[in-house]
Structures are given as C-alpha cells and as structure tokens.
Amino acid sequence: MKIYIAYTGGTIGMVPSEQGLVPDAAFAEQLAGALGQYKEHDHEFVIESYDTLIDSSNASPKDWQNIARDIESKWTDFDAFIVLHGTDTMAYTAAALSYMIAPSKKPIIVTGSQVPMFHARSDALNNVLGAVSACEEQVKGVFLFFAGRLIEGDRAHKSHTSGWQAFSSPNKPEYGVLGIDWTWRDSSFAQLLIKPPMKFRIPDMEDGAVTILPVFPGVQAEHWQGLLNEKVKGAVLLSYGAGNAPDKDPALLEILKKASDRGVVIVNVSQCGAGSIAAGAYAAGIPLIKSGVVSGKDSTFEAAFVRLHFLIGLGLESREIKGIFIR
C-alpha cells in the first residue's frame, strides 16, 4: 500500500524553542525513521512537510482548502492518506475534508498527538500507527483517529484538553475501536445504501463568513450585534439544552430575525456535550424558529460551523442551505 502522510503542523512534530513549542520542519525525516523500524508494515510511505506549517490555533478555512487540494493532486498516486494536524482545530479540518471529498473511496485519516513525538512519553507514534492500521483495513471515508478511536470526520469533537483520549463522537458510536484488534460498529445497513459518486468540491471559503453566537445568562443584543456584521453569511447559535435561548428579550430576537431576513443562515446547536436539538419542544425555543433559526439537530458545533462555510462557499442561496440542514 502506498500511503501519503502530510505533516501540516501541530503538537505531534513540535520542538522546544525560546518562544515555546513550535512546529519542526525536520519532522518528516524523523517520522520516516520511526516508521522504518516497523518492518511488518509492508508499505511505501511518502511523508511531506508543508512549506508553511500550521499551529492549528491559527488554522483558517484557507488551510482546509489547501489540504483538500493537496490530497486531490495526489489522489491517483496513493492508496491512502494521513493528515497530521494540531489538536485544537483537528475536528474542524476533519469535518471540512469530509464535506469536500465525499464520499471518499479511499482512507483519509486525520490524526496528531497530545504530546510531541520527541518526548519519551508521547502518544504520537501510537496515533500514527493506528492511522496506518485504519488505512490497512481500507476504510472508505474521512475519519479522525485518536487514542484507539476511529471517528467519522463530521462527528468528531475535541472534548479533553489534556487526556490521551482528546476526542469523542458525542452523538454517534465510533466507527471503529482499536485494541489488540479492531472492533467495528455494525455498519451492515450502511453498506446496503447506494452512495453517490465521489466528488472533490473544494470551494473558496472566506474567513469571517461564519460566526458563533454564544447564549449565556444575561446575553444582550449588543453582544451579538458585532458578530452579525455585514460580512457574515452564516452563524452557529450555541443554545441551551435542547435548543433554547432567552425568549423575553425582543431586541435579541429582532437581531436574529433581521440577520435571517437579509440571508444569514443561523443554525441552532446545543451547548451540551451530547444530544440533539428538539426545535419547538419548549416554549423558549419557539421564538427562535419564528426568527428564522434552523435546527442543527445532533451536529457538533465544529461540524455545523464548517458545513456552513462549505455550503456558502459553493454559492448556494440561504434558502437552499436551510433546506439542507432541515433534511
């Protein structure tokens, strides 16, 4: 199997500097040496470091596009792809790739580590080897692999700052769990579904086109006013519980309605770690519907944020985008 590994940046390949940990351009060579010790992997690895390495806290939609275009340019030359990425925004990138390369006919695995590989106690190599193992199983699609868990790209959520298991799949069982052997989620029904032909759709996505609106006790219209500026075309509303927000403040609801009326797509996603939006189940949620807010159902906020960027980048009208979320 010929596997392309793209080191885009992140903790996995960082080294100490006077400014703290920074991405190391020489990491690709070090990883190649580490993988070369495992002779049971009869694969050809091609490892490339990006010219401009990304500290994932600085990642932007342009970086999602660059990674997808890199994979597209090498698609016919490789059997599988591994993207090494920083953990802070890894879930966003995994979701973006799952929308831009869909449904992938080859394994595309996004991974990284909590501790740099140069440390003695690091999770880096185990995560890379786990990603390689997922490629060997020839899973089809975009996935995030971390600490033995293989999660669908648009289902991953970063849920721990310092634990080895940094990512979860809050509203869907993991696709696979790697112990001594793989344990797979029952996907017999999914295999019967007729999937559409694979497409690369890599639209230009503007920084700042999508924002996040936090709901919190005492939130005022002024808090959201600057976030819903004229440049914004989509917003993720982080609501309470099953989709609730303050319904006694006319100014708050009016700012949502005005934004929606001018074409901003506002998607309601719960602040809770798991569960789904139940639009209209509580009286406090009904005014949101009347203000033009659509349900994000059981989406993570990362996936909703990325999906809005993607659909807006495709040039779809707000009515079309709302229809896609409502389906």
N, C-alpha and C positions, 0 to 999 in steps of 0.2 A: 504494500500500500504506500502510495506517495502522499505525504501529509505536509501541507504548508502551515507553518506557525508564524504568525505575525506578532511581534512584540511592539505594542502600541505605546507602552509606558506602564506606570503603576508600581505599586509596592513590590511586586514579585521580583523586579530587576533593579531595585534601588540600592544605592550605596551611600555611606555617610559622606557628608561634606561640611564645610564651615556653616552652611545655611541649613543643615539638617539633611534628611534623606532626599536624594534626587535620583531620577532615572539614569541608568548607566547604559551608554551606547554600546559598550562591550559585552552586554548581557547575552546577546545571541550566541556568541562564541562560547561563553561559559555554559549555556544551556545545551548546546550541541555536544560539548564534552560530557556533561552529565548524562544525557540520553544515550551516548555512545557506550556507557557502562552496562546497559541493559541489552544484552545480546539476544534475548528471547524476542525482542521486538524486531521482526524482520521487515523493517520499513525504511523508506527513504525520507528523511526529514529535510526540509528546506526551511531554514529559520532566518527571518529578516527583521531587522530593527527599523522602525520608521525614522526618517531623517529628523523629524521634529517629534520627539517623544512627548506624550501627553501625561501630565499629572491629572488624574481623572477628575479632580475637583475643578479643573479648568476646561473640561470637555464641553463641547457645544454640538449642535446639530450638524455643523460642517464636518466634524470628526466622524459622526455616524456615516455621513455620505462618503467620506474618504475611505473608510474601512470597507464599506459595501462595494465601492468601485475597485478597490484593490482585489477583493475576492472575485468580482466579476471578471477582471482582467486575467486572472489565473484559473478560471473555472475549468477549462478543458484540460489543463495540465496536471491537475491534482485530484486525488480521490476523496480527500477530506481536508477540513480547515480548522485550525485552532487559533483563537484570538486571545492574546494575553493582555489583560486590561486591569486598571486600578479598580478597587472595590467600591469606591464612593459612588461612582456612576455606572457601574457594570450592568446593573439591571436595566438602565435606560438604553444602553448600547445593545444589549441582548434583545430587548423589545424592538428597537429600531431595525436591527438586522432581520428579525422575524417578519416584519412588515415589508421590508424592501426586497427580500429574497424569499418568495413564497409561492407555493410550498416547496421548500428546498428538497432536492432529490439526493443531496449528499449531506454528510455530517458537517455542521458548523457549530463548534463548541467554544463558548466564551468562558474563560477562567482567569484566575490570578491567585493571589495569596494574601493572608493577613500579615505575614512576616516575610521580609526579603529572603531570597534564596541563599545569600551569603551567611545568614545566621545558622548556627548549628541546629537549633530547634525551630525549623521552618516548615510550614505546610506547602511550600511552593512546589517541590518536586512531586509530592503525592497528588496534588491537584493537576499538574501537567500529565502525569502518568494515568490518572483517572480519565482525563480528557482523551488521551490516546486510546485507552481501553474502550471508551464510548465510540470512538471512530472505528475501532476494530469490529465492534458489533454492528457497524454500518447503519446506525440510527439515521433516519432521514428527517431533517429539520434543523432549526436553530435552537440551541439549548445553552443553558448556563450550568456548568459543573463546578461544585464546590463541596469539599469535605464529604465526599461519597454520595452526594445528591445530584441527580441529573434532572433539571427543571426546565420546562418549556420556556423559551425566551420571553414570551409576553406574560408569563405568570410569576416571574422571579421578583422578589422584594428583599432589599437589604434590611435585615431585622436585628443584627447584633454588631456592635462596634468592635468588640474585642474577642468574641468567641470564635473557635475554629469553624463552627457552623454559622457563617455570617449571613447566609441567605435562606429564605424559606419560600414555600409555594402556598400562600395562605388559603387559597380557595380552590385548589385542585391538587390531588395527590401527585407526588413527584413521579416523573416518567420512569425513573429507574433509581435504585439504591445499590451502591457498590460496597459489598463486604468482601468476603473471600471470592464470592461470585456475584453476578448481577441478579437482582430481584426486580422484575418488571411489573409495572402497573398493567392490569388487564386491559389490553387495547384491541381485543378481538373484534369488538363492534366497530372501532375506529378504522380498522383495516378494511372493513367492508364498504366504507364510504367512498364514493367516487370523488377524487380530489381534482381540482382544476389543474391545467398545465402550469408548470413553474414559470414565473416571470421575475426578471430583475426590474424593479421600479424604484429608481433612485432619484427622487425629485430634489430640486433645490429647496432647502428649508431655511427660513430666515431666523436668525437669533432674535428672540424677543417677540416672536409671533404668537407664542402661547405663554400664559402666566398661570400662577396658582393663587387662588383666593382662600385664605385661611378663615375658618369660622372659630370664634373663641368668645368666651363670656365678655360682653361689653363691646363687641365689634361695632364700629361705626362706618357709615358710608364713606367718610374721609379716608379710612384705611384702604378701601378698595378703589377709590377714585383714581389714584395714580397708577394702580396696577392695570386698570382697564382703560389705558390710553388709546389714542387713535391708531397706533401701530399694531395693537393686539387684535388677533383674529380668532383666538380660542382661549379658553380658561378652564382649569380644573378647580371645581369648588370642593374644598375639603370640609365636608359637613359632619355633623354629629351623628352617631348611631346609624340608623337605617336610612339616613338621608335628610336629616332635619337641620334647620337653621332658624335664627330668630325671625318670627313672623309678625312681631308687633311694631317693627320699625319701618314705616312706609319709605323712608329715604333709602334704606338698604335694598328693599325690593325694587324700588324705582331705578336704582343704578343698574341692577341686573337686567330689568326689562329694557331699558334704553340701550344697553350694550347688545342684548339679544336682537332687538329690533333693527340695529344697524349691521347685523350679520355676524356678531361674535357668537361662536358656539361654546356654550357653557355646559360642562359635563360634571355631574354630581357624583363624587366618590367619597366613601366613608373614611373618616379618620381612624376607625377601628382597625386593628391588625388583621381581622378576618371578617367574612360575612359579606352580604350583598345589600345594595340599595333597594329599599322597598318603597318606590315612589308613591306618595299619597297615602301610605299606611297610617301616618299620624297627621293630625291637623296642621302641625308646624311645617310639614313638608309640602302641603298643597300649594301655598303661595309661590313656592319655587317653580312648580310646574306652570302656574299661570304667568310667571315671569319669563318663561321660555327655556328654563333649565331642563336638560335631558339627563336621563339616568345612565350612569356608567356601570350599572349592575354590579358584578363582583370583580371588576377590574382593579388592579393595583393603581395607585396614583402615578407610578412611573410609566406604566403601560398606557394609561389614558393620556398623559402628557405627550408621550411620543406619538401615539396614534393621531392625536390632533395635529401635531407638526407634520406628520406624513400625509394625512388627507388634505390639509391646507396646501401643502407643497405640491400635491397633484393638481391643484387648481380647481378642486370641487367647490360648488356653492354650499353655503351654510345649510340649506335645506337638505342637500344630498348627504352632507356629513352627519347631520342629526339623524337622518334615516338609517345610516349605517350603524350608529350607536344604539338606536332603538330596536333593530332587528333581533 
